[in-house]
């Protein structure tokens, strides 16, 4: 089943004669339950693509379908609700609210959607148990470990059962140990909770956790990598080789795998 379909997507910035073409007729599909990584050098269109899919930015041309629906046909006043109900977000700095407990951070989107309090509590308890943070729900973000904050951010992203989880450079500000914890959590979300994930990353280590990689260049798809039956370490090597062909560089080395 196709969860996300991007068709001939274009995005231009500026005005004539100084137009920058960030996306140039980009097309791909993401199946339900798939974990797809988006890679490419700076300026390749990664962030612009994510912004268009999340409806933060409006494409110049082409279509985006989320579970068969075109979000750009939704009225502006309804877009915020559309995002809350259909999209989950994992940010580079996690964006947890320090004045809320871990439980309250996870439940925030459900509270905004005015779900039944008993149902909210049940959903939070279930997702916290699956991600191993049920023992810290009453604590505040500064009182728990970095790994537990990471899992809280993941729980918040999927507690309302979004159709699609969008992750923007989720390991960009993390050390190698924290990066591994986060990526293992996301892989677990994908495998055991069937979360559909689209992740933008510059890091081949993070990308090696995905099942498929789309490599962007100049606003279009330069190549596509399938993990298939490869181990993650083997897939990591394939990603590195592709980036070398592309002229890409990374802070990650094979020794960190």
N, C-alpha and C positions, 0 to 999 in steps of 0.2 A: 504494500500500500504506500502510495506517495504522500509524504507529509508536507514537503516543501518543494515547490517547482518555481524556478527562476527562468524566465523566457526573454532572451534578447535584451537583457537589462542594460540601460545606458544612463549615465549620470555625467552632466557637464556642469562646470563651475565658471563663473565669469560671463562677460558679454563680448560680442564681436568688437574688434577682431582678436581679443585676448581670451579665448575659450580654452579651458583645460578639460580634457576628456578623462574623467576618473574611471568610468566603466564604459566598455566599448563592445556592446552586444554579447554580454555574458549569459550563458545558459547552463543549467544543471538541475538535477533532482536529488532529493534526500529522502530515503525511505523511512517509514515509521520504525523507530527503534534503532536507527543507525547513528553512529558516532563519526562525524566527518570533521576533518581539520582543514582550515584554509591557511595556506602559506604564501609567501611572496616577499620580495624586497620592499623597502619603504617606497611608497608611491605607487605600488602595484594595484591598489584599489581594495585592499582587505577591509579596512575600517569603513570605507564608504559603502561597501557591500553590506556589512553588518548593520550599519545605520539605516540603509534602505529596507532591509528585511525587518528591522525592529520598528519601522515607520517613524523613526526619528528624522529621517531625511526622505525627500520625495524624489523618485527617479525622473529623469528627463524623458525616458522612453522605455518600452518593454513592460512586462508584467511579473508580479510576484503572487503566487497562490499558496496560502497556508491551509492545508487540509481542504483544498478545493475552493477556498474563499479568497477574494481579492481585498486585502485590508485597505487599499487606497480608494475603495468605493464606500468606505465607512465615513460618516460625517465626523468632522473634526471634534465635536463635543463628545463623541463616543469612542474616540481612539484610546484614551487613557484606560477606559474599562476594557477595551479589546486587549491591550497589552497585559493588564493584570490577569485576565482570564485565560489568555492563550500563550503568553511568553514568560519564560523564566530567565533571569539574568545572573551571571556570575561575573563580578567586576574584578579588576586587578587588585584593588585595595579592599575588596569585600563589602564596603559601604554598610557595615553594621552600625546601629545606633547605640552609642555608649550608655545612654540613659535607660535603655530597655534591657531586660534580661534576655538570655539566649532564647527562652521560650517565646517571649514577646516579639523578638526580632523575626523568628521563624513564622509566627502567626500573623504578622503585620498585614500582608496582602489579603488574608482571609477576613481579618477584622474590617479592613477598608471595604471589602465586598459584602460586609454585613451578614456573614454566615452565622448560623446558629452556634452559640458559645460552646455547647457540648460537643458539637461536630468539630469545631476548631480544635478543642483540646484533644479529641480523639485523633485527628489528623496529625497534629504536632507530635503527640506521643508515638504514633506509628512510625513517622519518618525519622524521628530522633532515635528510636530503637534500631531501625534498619541501618542508620549511619553511626551508631555507637556513641551518641552524645546524650542519652536519656538521663545520665547522672549529673549533668551540669545545666539542666534547663533553668534552674532557679538562680544561676549565677549571671553576672554581667560580663560583657566581652573582655574587659581588662582582667577578670579573675580567672580566665581559662587559658589554656595553651594556644599557640598559634595554629596547631593542627585542629583543635576543637573549634576555633573560630572559622577555619576553612570549611569544616563540616557543617557548621551552622549556616554559612553562606550557601552551601550546596542544598541543605535542607530547605532554606527559605526559597531557593529557586524552583524547587519541584513540589513543595507541599500542596500547591493548588492543582497539581496534575496538568501542567502546561503542555500544549501540543509540541512546543519546541523550546529547548534551553539554548540560549545564546551566551557564549563565553568569549570575552574580549581580552586577550593576552592575560589569562588568569594567573600565570606563574611569573609575569614580568617583573614583579617586585620581590620575589621570593628567593631564598637560597636553595641549593640543590636538594637538601633534605626535605624542606617544606614543599618544594615543587613535586617531589615524588609522592608525598602524602596526599596532596591535592589531586594529582592525576590518578592515583589509585582510587581515590574516592569517586572521581568522575567516571572512571571505568566501571566501578561497582554500581553507580547509579544507572549506567547504560545497560550493564549485564543483568542485574537483578531487578531493577525497577522499570526496565524497558524505556528509559528516558531517551528521547531523540535529541542529540546534541550537535550543535554547529559551533566550532571553536576556531577563532582566529588566533594564530600564534606565529612568532618568528623563530620559535625554539624547536629544533628537531627532536629533542628529548620528550617534550610535551606532546608533539605531534605523533610520536611513535605509539602512543596509547590509543589513537584513533583507529578505526577500521578502514578508513579511506582518506586520502589527502588530495585536495585540489590545489594546484600551484598556480598562482596568478602572476601575470606579467603584463604591464601596460594595459590594465583594465580588462583583460580577457584571460581565459584558461590556457596556460602554457602546457600543463601536463596533469595527469591523474595517476595516483599510486594506490594500489589495492594491497592491503596487508595479507589477505588470504590465509594460507596455512603457515606463514612465516612466524617465527618468534618475534617478540617485540624488539629484541636486539638486532635481529636480521632486518626488520623493517626500518629501524633507526639507521642502519648502514645504507639502505636503499634511499632513504630521505636525504642523507648527507651527500650521496653521489649526485642526486638530482639537483640539489642546491649548488653543488660545485659546478655542474654544467650550466646552471642559470647565472652563476657568478655571485651567489648568495653566501653570506658568512654568518656564523652563529657563535654565541658565547659558550655553547655546549660542545664538549669533546666526547669521543667514544668512551673515555675512561669514566665518565660520570653516569654511564648507563647501568 
